[in-house]
Amino acid sequence: MSVAKKLQGRADLRATTQPDPSEAQGQPQKKYKTEL
C-alpha cells in the first residue's frame, strides 16, 4: 500500500506542475492501474 500511496503522491505532484492527459479525460485511476 505504501507503494501505491507513493505513486499517488508523485502523481499529485506531477498534476500540480503540469496537467496530466489522463486527468483531463476524467479517469486518472485507470492510468495508475495500468502503471501498476
ZARODREN-521250 format. One record per atom (N, C-alpha, C): residue in three letters; x, y, z; atom name; residue number from 1. Coordinates in nm, 4 decimals, decimal comma, always signed. Layout:
! ZARODREN-521250
+------+----------+----------+----------+------+-----+
! rest !        X !        Y !        Z ! atom !  nr !
+------+----------+----------+----------+------+-----+
!  ALA !        X !        Y !        Z !   CA ! NUM !
...
+------+----------+----------+----------+------+-----+
END
This chain:
! ZARODREN-521250
+------+----------+----------+----------+------+-----+
! rest !        X !        Y !        Z ! atom !  nr !
+------+----------+----------+----------+------+-----+
!  MET !  +0,0846 !  -0,1195 !  +0,0000 !    N !   1 !
!  MET !  +0,0000 !  +0,0000 !  +0,0000 !   CA !   1 !
!  MET !  +0,0889 !  +0,1256 !  +0,0000 !    C !   1 !
!  SER !  +0,2030 !  +0,1150 !  +0,0642 !    N !   2 !
!  SER !  +0,2931 !  +0,2316 !  +0,0689 !   CA !   2 !
!  SER !  +0,3354 !  +0,2698 !  -0,0733 !    C !   2 !
!  VAL !  +0,3570 !  +0,1685 !  -0,1563 !    N !   3 !
!  VAL !  +0,3984 !  +0,1974 !  -0,2945 !   CA !   3 !
!  VAL !  +0,2868 !  +0,2729 !  -0,3670 !    C !   3 !
!  ALA !  +0,1647 !  +0,2261 !  -0,3503 !    N !   4 !
!  ALA !  +0,0513 !  +0,2917 !  -0,4168 !   CA !   4 !
!  ALA !  +0,0379 !  +0,4350 !  -0,3662 !    C !   4 !
!  LYS !  +0,0572 !  +0,4518 !  -0,2347 !    N !   5 !
!  LYS !  +0,0465 !  +0,5862 !  -0,1778 !   CA !   5 !
!  LYS !  +0,1563 !  +0,6758 !  -0,2354 !    C !   5 !
!  LYS !  +0,2744 !  +0,6198 !  -0,2467 !    N !   6 !
!  LYS !  +0,3870 !  +0,6969 !  -0,3017 !   CA !   6 !
!  LYS !  +0,3555 !  +0,7364 !  -0,4460 !    C !   6 !
!  LEU !  +0,3004 !  +0,6422 !  -0,5209 !    N !   7 !
!  LEU !  +0,2678 !  +0,6695 !  -0,6607 !   CA !   7 !
!  LEU !  +0,1615 !  +0,7792 !  -0,6680 !    C !   7 !
!  GLN !  +0,0618 !  +0,7690 !  -0,5808 !    N !   8 !
!  GLN !  -0,0451 !  +0,8695 !  -0,5803 !   CA !   8 !
!  GLN !  +0,0139 !  +1,0064 !  -0,5494 !    C !   8 !
!  GLY !  +0,1010 !  +1,0112 !  -0,4498 !    N !   9 !
!  GLY !  +0,1626 !  +1,1381 !  -0,4113 !   CA !   9 !
!  GLY !  +0,2428 !  +1,1951 !  -0,5267 !    C !   9 !
!  ARG !  +0,3181 !  +1,1106 !  -0,5922 !    N !  10 !
!  ARG !  +0,4001 !  +1,1555 !  -0,7056 !   CA !  10 !
!  ARG !  +0,3096 !  +1,2052 !  -0,8178 !    C !  10 !
!  ALA !  +0,2033 !  +1,1336 !  -0,8431 !    N !  11 !
!  ALA !  +0,1102 !  +1,1739 !  -0,9494 !   CA !  11 !
!  ALA !  +0,0481 !  +1,3092 !  -0,9139 !    C !  11 !
!  ASP !  +0,0162 !  +1,3266 !  -0,7862 !    N !  12 !
!  ASP !  -0,0423 !  +1,4531 !  -0,7419 !   CA !  12 !
!  ASP !  +0,0552 !  +1,5673 !  -0,7693 !    C !  12 !
!  LEU !  +0,1805 !  +1,5435 !  -0,7373 !    N !  13 !
!  LEU !  +0,2820 !  +1,6469 !  -0,7577 !   CA !  13 !
!  LEU !  +0,2942 !  +1,6789 !  -0,9067 !    C !  13 !
!  ARG !  +0,2929 !  +1,5749 !  -0,9876 !    N !  14 !
!  ARG !  +0,3046 !  +1,5948 !  -1,1326 !   CA !  14 !
!  ARG !  +0,1819 !  +1,6698 !  -1,1854 !    C !  14 !
!  ALA !  +0,0670 !  +1,6394 !  -1,1293 !    N !  15 !
!  ALA !  -0,0558 !  +1,7051 !  -1,1752 !   CA !  15 !
!  ALA !  -0,0504 !  +1,8546 !  -1,1425 !    C !  15 !
!  THR !  +0,0098 !  +1,8883 !  -1,0284 !    N !  16 !
!  THR !  +0,0171 !  +2,0297 !  -0,9904 !   CA !  16 !
!  THR !  +0,1133 !  +2,1033 !  -1,0829 !    C !  16 !
!  THR !  +0,2220 !  +2,0378 !  -1,1204 !    N !  17 !
!  THR !  +0,3211 !  +2,1025 !  -1,2066 !   CA !  17 !
!  THR !  +0,2696 !  +2,1093 !  -1,3502 !    C !  17 !
!  GLN !  +0,2052 !  +2,0016 !  -1,3942 !    N !  18 !
!  GLN !  +0,1538 !  +2,0004 !  -1,5324 !   CA !  18 !
!  GLN !  +0,0341 !  +1,9060 !  -1,5398 !    C !  18 !
!  PRO !  -0,0778 !  +1,9528 !  -1,5927 !    N !  19 !
!  PRO !  -0,1991 !  +1,8709 !  -1,6027 !   CA !  19 !
!  PRO !  -0,1744 !  +1,7436 !  -1,6834 !    C !  19 !
!  ASP !  -0,2124 !  +1,6311 !  -1,6251 !    N !  20 !
!  ASP !  -0,1920 !  +1,5027 !  -1,6937 !   CA !  20 !
!  ASP !  -0,3016 !  +1,4811 !  -1,7982 !    C !  20 !
!  PRO !  -0,2703 !  +1,4178 !  -1,9076 !    N !  21 !
!  PRO !  -0,3696 !  +1,3898 !  -2,0112 !   CA !  21 !
!  PRO !  -0,4793 !  +1,2969 !  -1,9595 !    C !  21 !
!  SER !  -0,4404 !  +1,2062 !  -1,8700 !    N !  22 !
!  SER !  -0,5389 !  +1,1127 !  -1,8150 !   CA !  22 !
!  SER !  -0,6398 !  +1,1892 !  -1,7297 !    C !  22 !
!  GLU !  -0,5904 !  +1,2855 !  -1,6498 !    N !  23 !
!  GLU !  -0,6798 !  +1,3618 !  -1,5637 !   CA !  23 !
!  GLU !  -0,7770 !  +1,4428 !  -1,6498 !    C !  23 !
!  ALA !  -0,7277 !  +1,4921 !  -1,7601 !    N !  24 !
!  ALA !  -0,8125 !  +1,5714 !  -1,8495 !   CA !  24 !
!  ALA !  -0,9271 !  +1,4843 !  -1,9012 !    C !  24 !
!  GLN !  -0,8986 !  +1,3579 !  -1,9232 !    N !  25 !
!  GLN !  -1,0015 !  +1,2661 !  -1,9731 !   CA !  25 !
!  GLN !  -1,1035 !  +1,2365 !  -1,8630 !    C !  25 !
!  GLY !  -1,0590 !  +1,2422 !  -1,7382 !    N !  26 !
!  GLY !  -1,1515 !  +1,2174 !  -1,6280 !   CA !  26 !
!  GLY !  -1,1371 !  +1,0765 !  -1,5739 !    C !  26 !
!  GLN !  -1,0235 !  +1,0128 !  -1,5953 !    N !  27 !
!  GLN !  -1,0028 !  +0,8789 !  -1,5394 !   CA !  27 !
!  GLN !  -0,8542 !  +0,8566 !  -1,5109 !    C !  27 !
!  PRO !  -0,8042 !  +0,9297 !  -1,4103 !    N !  28 !
!  PRO !  -0,6628 !  +0,9167 !  -1,3731 !   CA !  28 !
!  PRO !  -0,6351 !  +0,7832 !  -1,3046 !    C !  28 !
!  GLN !  -0,7393 !  +0,7265 !  -1,2415 !    N !  29 !
!  GLN !  -0,7217 !  +0,5987 !  -1,1712 !   CA !  29 !
!  GLN !  -0,6794 !  +0,4897 !  -1,2704 !    C !  29 !
!  LYS !  -0,7351 !  +0,4959 !  -1,3900 !    N !  30 !
!  LYS !  -0,7032 !  +0,3936 !  -1,4900 !   CA !  30 !
!  LYS !  -0,5529 !  +0,3966 !  -1,5198 !    C !  30 !
!  LYS !  -0,4978 !  +0,5185 !  -1,5261 !    N !  31 !
!  LYS !  -0,3553 !  +0,5314 !  -1,5571 !   CA !  31 !
!  LYS !  -0,2730 !  +0,4629 !  -1,4482 !    C !  31 !
!  TYR !  -0,3101 !  +0,4888 !  -1,3233 !    N !  32 !
!  TYR !  -0,2362 !  +0,4286 !  -1,2125 !   CA !  32 !
!  TYR !  -0,2437 !  +0,2764 !  -1,2216 !    C !  32 !
!  LYS !  -0,3623 !  +0,2271 !  -1,2520 !    N !  33 !
!  LYS !  -0,3793 !  +0,0814 !  -1,2584 !   CA !  33 !
!  LYS !  -0,2936 !  +0,0230 !  -1,3703 !    C !  33 !
!  THR !  -0,2870 !  +0,0924 !  -1,4814 !    N !  34 !
!  THR !  -0,2072 !  +0,0401 !  -1,5926 !   CA !  34 !
!  THR !  -0,0596 !  +0,0453 !  -1,5564 !    C !  34 !
!  GLU !  -0,0197 !  +0,1519 !  -1,4840 !    N !  35 !
!  GLU !  +0,1216 !  +0,1635 !  -1,4460 !   CA !  35 !
!  GLU !  +0,1584 !  +0,0543 !  -1,3471 !    C !  35 !
!  LEU !  +0,0645 !  +0,0246 !  -1,2578 !    N !  36 !
!  LEU !  +0,0925 !  -0,0782 !  -1,1572 !   CA !  36 !
!  LEU !  +0,0959 !  -0,2127 !  -1,2270 !    C !  36 !
+------+----------+----------+----------+------+-----+
END
